[in-house]
Amino acid sequence: MNLLNYFNQALTIDEYLPLLKEQATLHQYHYRRALSHEVHGGDLPPLKILIITEPWCGDSTAIVPALQKFFENKSAGIRIALRDQNDELMNMFFNQWR
């Protein structure tokens, strides 16, 4: 499968948020603190951002809301592919020891 297919099948932010459960408060905290695109200025080309993560991942609890805020209302789509359900996708980027 190619990356566009993974992107199209991945979760939207709205579909991902309910999966956060106990991490939701931390996600909201980082979202409120993140800078919006307007602060940085400039137009961006259309983007498709595919994030591979799991709701329990502490790093993504900080990074996903920052990306969400930065690209909000822009021509960028953010989708979440759950790592544990996408072995083939993970293997495309797994390069340990190479």
MITI-544136 format. One line per field, with one value per residue: chain; residue in one letter; x, y, z of N, C-alpha, C in turn; residue number from 1. Coordinates in Angstrom, 3 decimals, always signed. Layout:
# residues N
chain	c(A / ...)
res	c(A / ...)
npx	c(X / ...)
npy	c(Y / ...)
npz	c(Z / ...)
capx	c(X / ...)
capy	c(Y / ...)
capz	c(Z / ...)
cpx	c(X / ...)
cpy	c(Y / ...)
cpz	c(Z / ...)
n	c(NUM / ...)
This chain:
# residues 98
chain	c(A / A / A / A / A / A / A / A / A / A / A / A / A / A / A / A / A / A / A / A / A / A / A / A / A / A / A / A / A / A / A / A / A / A / A / A / A / A / A / A / A / A / A / A / A / A / A / A / A / A / A / A / A / A / A / A / A / A / A / A / A / A / A / A / A / A / A / A / A / A / A / A / A / A / A / A / A / A / A / A / A / A / A / A / A / A / A / A / A / A / A / A / A / A / A / A / A / A)
res	c(M / N / L / L / N / Y / F / N / Q / A / L / T / I / D / E / Y / L / P / L / L / K / E / Q / A / T / L / H / Q / Y / H / Y / R / R / A / L / S / H / E / V / H / G / G / D / L / P / P / L / K / I / L / I / I / T / E / P / W / C / G / D / S / T / A / I / V / P / A / L / Q / K / F / F / E / N / K / S / A / G / I / R / I / A / L / R / D / Q / N / D / E / L / M / N / M / F / F / N / Q / W / R)
npx	c(+0.846 / +0.461 / +1.634 / -0.364 / -2.708 / -2.571 / -2.789 / -5.395 / -6.905 / -6.393 / -7.003 / -8.887 / -8.149 / -10.339 / -11.456 / -9.439 / -9.084 / -11.039 / -9.862 / -7.787 / -8.364 / -7.220 / -5.110 / -6.165 / -6.521 / -3.904 / -3.277 / -5.073 / -4.021 / -1.459 / -2.331 / -3.625 / -1.424 / +0.156 / +1.493 / -0.246 / -0.550 / -0.809 / +0.752 / +3.293 / +3.138 / +2.875 / +2.046 / +1.236 / +1.978 / -0.413 / -0.654 / -0.234 / -0.267 / +0.869 / +0.723 / +2.272 / +1.411 / +0.450 / -2.242 / -1.243 / +1.322 / +3.688 / +5.298 / +3.833 / +1.640 / +2.410 / +3.339 / +1.383 / -0.883 / +0.384 / +1.022 / -1.579 / -2.701 / -0.986 / -1.452 / -4.126 / -7.094 / -5.831 / -4.506 / -3.878 / -3.933 / -4.249 / -3.641 / -3.987 / -2.281 / -2.616 / -0.048 / +0.227 / -1.583 / -0.697 / +1.544 / +2.906 / +3.166 / +4.733 / +7.071 / +7.998 / +9.367 / +11.052 / +14.281 / +16.331 / +19.654 / +20.533)
npy	c(-1.172 / +2.286 / +5.491 / +7.462 / +5.961 / +4.926 / +7.350 / +8.161 / +6.187 / +6.539 / +7.869 / +10.843 / +13.898 / +14.453 / +11.903 / +10.612 / +11.886 / +10.952 / +8.520 / +9.072 / +9.181 / +9.107 / +10.716 / +12.905 / +15.375 / +16.321 / +16.547 / +18.609 / +20.671 / +21.083 / +21.806 / +24.272 / +25.797 / +25.834 / +27.500 / +29.264 / +29.085 / +31.655 / +33.248 / +32.727 / +33.473 / +33.788 / +31.822 / +28.410 / +25.563 / +23.111 / +20.353 / +16.956 / +15.311 / +12.576 / +10.954 / +8.587 / +6.839 / +6.090 / +6.364 / +6.310 / +7.271 / +9.390 / +11.360 / +11.992 / +13.110 / +15.651 / +16.581 / +16.126 / +17.851 / +20.335 / +20.350 / +20.129 / +22.606 / +24.426 / +23.901 / +24.332 / +25.303 / +25.577 / +24.613 / +21.926 / +18.538 / +16.483 / +13.278 / +10.343 / +7.392 / +4.440 / +2.969 / +0.276 / -1.087 / -1.028 / -2.512 / -2.905 / -0.297 / +0.812 / -0.691 / +0.372 / +2.599 / +1.844 / +1.747 / +0.785 / +0.287 / +0.463)
npz	c(+0.000 / -0.687 / +0.621 / +0.410 / +0.436 / +3.052 / +4.421 / +3.672 / +4.918 / +7.562 / +10.912 / +11.534 / +13.305 / +14.955 / +15.196 / +16.513 / +19.010 / +21.039 / +21.713 / +23.371 / +26.100 / +29.334 / +28.640 / +27.420 / +28.757 / +28.992 / +26.289 / +25.555 / +27.110 / +25.920 / +23.384 / +23.871 / +24.606 / +22.346 / +19.448 / +16.934 / +13.331 / +12.321 / +13.946 / +13.046 / +10.431 / +6.805 / +3.910 / +3.397 / +1.354 / +0.094 / +2.269 / +3.352 / +6.267 / +7.899 / +10.838 / +12.791 / +15.525 / +18.941 / +21.313 / +23.959 / +23.848 / +25.098 / +23.841 / +21.522 / +22.706 / +23.244 / +20.758 / +18.697 / +19.383 / +19.030 / +16.290 / +15.331 / +16.141 / +14.817 / +12.082 / +11.832 / +10.195 / +7.758 / +4.521 / +5.059 / +5.796 / +8.574 / +9.680 / +11.700 / +12.057 / +13.677 / +15.382 / +16.345 / +14.815 / +12.270 / +11.025 / +8.557 / +7.578 / +9.634 / +9.280 / +6.919 / +7.703 / +9.682 / +10.598 / +12.130 / +12.904 / +10.271)
capx	c(+0.000 / +1.270 / +1.391 / -1.649 / -3.733 / -2.509 / -3.329 / -6.850 / -7.515 / -6.029 / -7.979 / -8.801 / -7.916 / -11.595 / -11.626 / -8.342 / -9.200 / -11.691 / -8.994 / -6.766 / -8.813 / -6.549 / -4.148 / -6.901 / -6.257 / -2.563 / -3.398 / -5.727 / -3.053 / -0.465 / -3.032 / -3.826 / -0.123 / +0.815 / +1.353 / -0.986 / +0.153 / -0.849 / +1.882 / +4.484 / +2.897 / +3.186 / +1.155 / +1.843 / +1.382 / -1.237 / +0.130 / -0.872 / +0.620 / +0.487 / +1.422 / +2.190 / +1.527 / -0.572 / -2.735 / -0.465 / +2.671 / +3.895 / +5.820 / +2.772 / +0.717 / +2.898 / +3.581 / +0.148 / -1.651 / +1.123 / +0.778 / -3.000 / -2.896 / -0.218 / -2.036 / -5.564 / -7.659 / -4.905 / -4.694 / -3.103 / -4.706 / -3.491 / -4.265 / -3.270 / -2.253 / -2.254 / +1.164 / +0.061 / -2.469 / -0.120 / +2.903 / +3.529 / +3.540 / +5.867 / +8.262 / +8.489 / +10.198 / +11.917 / +15.617 / +17.296 / +20.920 / +20.835)
capy	c(+0.000 / +3.505 / +6.407 / +8.140 / +5.023 / +4.949 / +8.637 / +8.155 / +5.236 / +6.897 / +8.615 / +12.297 / +14.350 / +14.285 / +10.477 / +10.215 / +12.481 / +10.098 / +7.399 / +9.535 / +8.883 / +9.850 / +11.653 / +14.003 / +16.629 / +16.754 / +16.972 / +19.925 / +21.610 / +21.405 / +22.501 / +25.666 / +26.476 / +25.834 / +28.690 / +29.052 / +29.421 / +33.101 / +33.840 / +32.546 / +34.148 / +33.097 / +30.779 / +27.094 / +24.769 / +22.009 / +19.275 / +15.801 / +14.919 / +11.286 / +10.736 / +7.203 / +6.916 / +5.448 / +7.329 / +6.294 / +7.790 / +10.693 / +12.328 / +12.471 / +13.921 / +17.026 / +16.964 / +16.140 / +19.084 / +21.463 / +20.293 / +20.415 / +24.052 / +25.133 / +23.723 / +24.543 / +26.214 / +25.697 / +23.569 / +20.760 / +17.494 / +15.669 / +11.999 / +9.523 / +5.951 / +3.779 / +2.177 / -1.151 / -1.662 / -0.762 / -3.060 / -2.669 / +1.119 / +0.975 / -1.296 / +1.260 / +3.635 / +1.256 / +1.653 / +0.527 / -0.347 / +0.551)
capz	c(+0.000 / -0.705 / +1.738 / +0.248 / +0.918 / +4.520 / +4.854 / +3.487 / +5.851 / +8.937 / +11.704 / +11.613 / +14.683 / +15.697 / +15.486 / +17.399 / +20.346 / +22.047 / +22.081 / +24.313 / +27.466 / +30.410 / +28.046 / +26.785 / +29.461 / +28.596 / +24.889 / +25.562 / +27.681 / +24.896 / +22.304 / +24.291 / +24.680 / +21.037 / +18.625 / +15.691 / +12.091 / +12.135 / +14.666 / +12.226 / +9.162 / +5.564 / +3.418 / +3.234 / +0.280 / +0.613 / +2.868 / +3.980 / +7.356 / +8.465 / +12.101 / +13.255 / +16.980 / +19.770 / +22.305 / +25.196 / +23.599 / +25.711 / +22.875 / +20.639 / +23.493 / +23.118 / +19.368 / +17.902 / +19.551 / +18.454 / +14.844 / +15.142 / +16.278 / +13.795 / +10.758 / +11.911 / +9.189 / +6.632 / +3.515 / +5.485 / +6.451 / +9.526 / +9.975 / +12.674 / +11.836 / +14.930 / +15.176 / +16.611 / +13.805 / +10.952 / +10.984 / +7.249 / +7.552 / +10.551 / +8.682 / +5.863 / +8.302 / +10.697 / +10.004 / +13.191 / +12.538 / +8.831)
cpx	c(+0.898 / +0.842 / +0.061 / -2.795 / -3.748 / -3.115 / -4.856 / -7.567 / -7.275 / -7.124 / -7.788 / -8.499 / -9.179 / -11.877 / -10.597 / -8.556 / -9.919 / -10.835 / -7.981 / -7.089 / -8.059 / -5.513 / -4.837 / -6.616 / -4.894 / -2.554 / -3.997 / -4.785 / -2.039 / -1.099 / -3.204 / -2.512 / +0.573 / +0.548 / +0.588 / -0.123 / +0.224 / +0.327 / +3.141 / +4.358 / +3.227 / +2.178 / +1.934 / +1.217 / +0.485 / -0.349 / -0.775 / +0.131 / +0.084 / +1.360 / +1.200 / +2.418 / +0.474 / -1.010 / -1.896 / +0.916 / +2.807 / +4.411 / +4.706 / +1.729 / +1.132 / +2.967 / +2.292 / -0.657 / -0.940 / +0.937 / -0.669 / -3.243 / -2.210 / -0.900 / -3.552 / -5.999 / -6.709 / -5.172 / -3.799 / -4.045 / -3.800 / -4.292 / -3.361 / -3.405 / -1.796 / -1.130 / +0.918 / -0.852 / -1.896 / +1.334 / +3.614 / +3.992 / +4.748 / +7.153 / +8.834 / +9.487 / +11.135 / +13.293 / +16.699 / +18.492 / +21.220 / +21.643)
cpy	c(+1.245 / +4.460 / +7.137 / +7.243 / +4.970 / +6.234 / +8.621 / +7.229 / +5.602 / +7.735 / +10.116 / +12.657 / +14.128 / +12.824 / +9.987 / +10.687 / +11.597 / +8.913 / +7.780 / +9.217 / +9.718 / +10.843 / +12.889 / +15.348 / +17.186 / +17.241 / +18.379 / +21.002 / +22.048 / +22.139 / +23.984 / +26.452 / +26.608 / +27.138 / +28.355 / +29.464 / +30.936 / +33.792 / +33.789 / +33.206 / +33.284 / +32.025 / +29.488 / +26.397 / +23.693 / +20.855 / +18.152 / +15.283 / +13.634 / +11.030 / +9.289 / +7.223 / +6.037 / +6.451 / +7.399 / +6.927 / +9.212 / +11.743 / +12.875 / +13.292 / +15.389 / +17.480 / +17.079 / +17.418 / +20.320 / +21.506 / +20.647 / +21.927 / +24.809 / +25.071 / +23.915 / +25.584 / +26.479 / +24.552 / +22.371 / +19.777 / +16.692 / +14.410 / +11.211 / +8.054 / +5.310 / +2.780 / +0.681 / -1.845 / -1.545 / -1.215 / -2.756 / -1.214 / +1.369 / +0.446 / -0.458 / +2.278 / +3.113 / +1.044 / +1.413 / -0.249 / -0.288 / +1.770)
cpz	c(+0.000 / +0.408 / +1.621 / +0.711 / +2.443 / +5.062 / +4.786 / +4.462 / +7.316 / +9.598 / +11.538 / +13.066 / +15.515 / +16.044 / +16.501 / +18.835 / +21.366 / +22.504 / +23.157 / +25.762 / +28.488 / +29.884 / +27.460 / +27.440 / +29.077 / +27.144 / +24.822 / +26.095 / +26.621 / +23.715 / +22.651 / +24.282 / +23.323 / +20.291 / +17.357 / +14.505 / +11.904 / +12.827 / +13.809 / +10.860 / +7.966 / +5.206 / +3.238 / +2.039 / +0.888 / +1.093 / +3.338 / +5.005 / +7.971 / +9.687 / +12.519 / +14.758 / +17.641 / +20.831 / +23.579 / +25.045 / +24.137 / +24.747 / +21.991 / +21.386 / +23.451 / +21.659 / +18.558 / +18.131 / +18.986 / +16.938 / +14.524 / +15.163 / +15.144 / +12.431 / +10.728 / +10.874 / +8.025 / +5.660 / +3.821 / +6.163 / +7.358 / +9.791 / +10.906 / +12.286 / +13.144 / +14.673 / +15.295 / +15.601 / +12.394 / +10.870 / +9.666 / +7.124 / +8.448 / +9.925 / +7.541 / +6.416 / +9.380 / +10.087 / +11.048 / +12.640 / +11.038 / +8.536)
n	c(1 / 2 / 3 / 4 / 5 / 6 / 7 / 8 / 9 / 10 / 11 / 12 / 13 / 14 / 15 / 16 / 17 / 18 / 19 / 20 / 21 / 22 / 23 / 24 / 25 / 26 / 27 / 28 / 29 / 30 / 31 / 32 / 33 / 34 / 35 / 36 / 37 / 38 / 39 / 40 / 41 / 42 / 43 / 44 / 45 / 46 / 47 / 48 / 49 / 50 / 51 / 52 / 53 / 54 / 55 / 56 / 57 / 58 / 59 / 60 / 61 / 62 / 63 / 64 / 65 / 66 / 67 / 68 / 69 / 70 / 71 / 72 / 73 / 74 / 75 / 76 / 77 / 78 / 79 / 80 / 81 / 82 / 83 / 84 / 85 / 86 / 87 / 88 / 89 / 90 / 91 / 92 / 93 / 94 / 95 / 96 / 97 / 98)
